[in-house]
Amino acid sequence: MKQIVTNQTVKIPEGLTVHVKSRLVTVKGPRGTLTRSFKHLALDIRMISPRLLKVEKWYGKKKELAAVRTVCSHIENMLKGVTKGYQYKMRAVYAHFPINCVTTENNTVIEIRNFLGEKFIRRVKMAPG
């Protein structure tokens, strides 16, 4: 059964600017700019006021209505990313052969030893950041 309309709003904190144009959302803040496209979803995304963004879905089925909350969560994560930022941590796991990872050259190169029991030492240059 289709529901007539489902909507949800996202509050935009002070100091951030959000620009929406044809389901392309751009968020600017102190840590940079993030842009994300939601063109694959048939939703209405618009700014109600300078501090309020509204996501709507008209005549949607259950799966389509779930996308409304998903888009709002993605936009909230973008807002968090340009204010606080994110940090990713990687962990090396193994099943039988214990892997050793060592950073060298001022933490720009990682050396991976004993990968799948190999004697070859793999050296990978890390991306900045």
Phi, psi and omega in degrees: 000137181270142176263143186296305180213141173229131179219159178209148181245153177237126177275135182256123181292164178294145178091355179246147175239137180238133179235130180239128175214115179047057177061023173249111186259127178240128180242127178243136180207189183293336181262005177133200183234136175237138178231136179219138180259132175243032183289344179281352179248138179271078181234160172258119177240123180208158178271122177279315177218174180298342182243014183216128179243138183240133177244125183232150172225123179260136175050057182253153173275180186301314181293323180289325179291330179295335181292337180297310179293324179297315180296318178298320178295320178297319180292320177297322177293326176295319178298319178293325182292324181275352176256304183265325183088172180230154176227128179255137177240134178254147178228134178271124179241156181215162180255318183228313182269117181292126182268139174244127178241128181228135176268140179224177177051058176062038179060033177250346180232136176246133178255126181250118182247148175063032177288119184054032178078010181286150174272345181289135178265120179271132178242126183235126175283131182274144176288145179295147180109000000 
